């Protein structure tokens, strides 16, 4: 399987890697903007106690989303190293299929909020 073959409808492995990189860079910029905008609002320790956990939660969600995409990419890469069936589909074990489905569901849950 080549990197430009579809791993699922409309998505290639190369595209998945590009999405991971783009998401990571975009989240980095968003977090920096968020911190920059919230910094002037912190006038005392009470403000920090309220605002800092919000930043922490936002960062954790971004990290979990990236981790799920990276795990999905690892599964796909592992599958690429295997043989391809007669119908052109990857030969995944049932455990790998379940793991892939679980990761896709986690990404969907993170996106939905």
SVG drawing of the C-alpha trace seen along z (x, -y; Angstrom):
<svg xmlns="http://www.w3.org/2000/svg" viewBox="-21 -43 27 55">
<polyline fill="none" stroke="black" stroke-width="0.4" points="0.0,0.0 1.4,-3.4 1.0,-6.5 -1.4,-8.1 -3.9,-5.2 -7.1,-5.9 -7.2,-4.4 -10.8,-5.4 -13.2,-7.5 -11.4,-10.7 -8.4,-10.2 -4.9,-9.0 -2.1,-8.1 -0.2,-11.1 -3.3,-13.3 -3.7,-11.9 -0.1,-12.7 -0.6,-16.2 -3.8,-16.6 -1.9,-15.6 0.9,-18.1 -1.6,-20.9 -3.8,-20.3 -0.8,-20.3 0.5,-23.6 -3.0,-25.2 -3.6,-24.1 -0.2,-25.5 -1.2,-28.9 -4.7,-28.8 -3.3,-28.1 -0.8,-30.9 -3.5,-33.3 -5.8,-32.1 -3.0,-32.6 -2.2,-36.0 -5.8,-37.1 -6.4,-35.8 -3.1,-37.0 -4.4,-40.6 -7.5,-39.3 -5.4,-37.8 -5.1,-40.6 -4.7,-38.5 -4.4,-34.9 -8.2,-34.5 -8.4,-35.3 -5.5,-32.8 -7.4,-30.1 -10.4,-30.5 -8.6,-31.0 -5.6,-28.6 -7.8,-25.5 -9.6,-26.6 -6.4,-26.8 -5.3,-23.4 -8.5,-21.8 -8.2,-23.2 -4.6,-22.0 -5.5,-18.5 -8.3,-18.2 -5.9,-19.2 -3.3,-16.7 -5.8,-13.9 -7.1,-14.7 -3.5,-14.6 -2.8,-11.4 -5.8,-9.7 -4.8,-10.8 -1.2,-9.6 -2.5,-6.2 -4.7,-5.9 -1.7,-6.7 0.4,-4.1 -2.3,-1.5 -2.5,-2.5 1.3,-2.5 1.5,1.0 -1.2,2.2 0.8,0.7 3.6,3.0 1.3,6.0 0.2,7.6 -2.9,6.3 -5.8,8.7 -7.0,9.6 -9.7,6.9 -7.0,4.3 -8.1,4.0 -5.6,4.1 -5.5,7.4 -6.1,6.3 -6.6,8.5 -9.9,8.3 -8.0,6.7 -6.5,4.0 -9.9,3.3 -11.4,2.9 -8.5,0.6 -8.9,-1.5 -12.7,-1.8 -12.1,-2.8 -9.6,-5.5 -11.9,-6.9 -14.7,-7.0 -12.5,-8.8 -11.6,-11.4 -15.3,-11.9 -16.1,-12.3 -13.3,-14.9 -14.5,-16.8 -18.1,-16.7 -17.1,-18.1"/>
</svg>
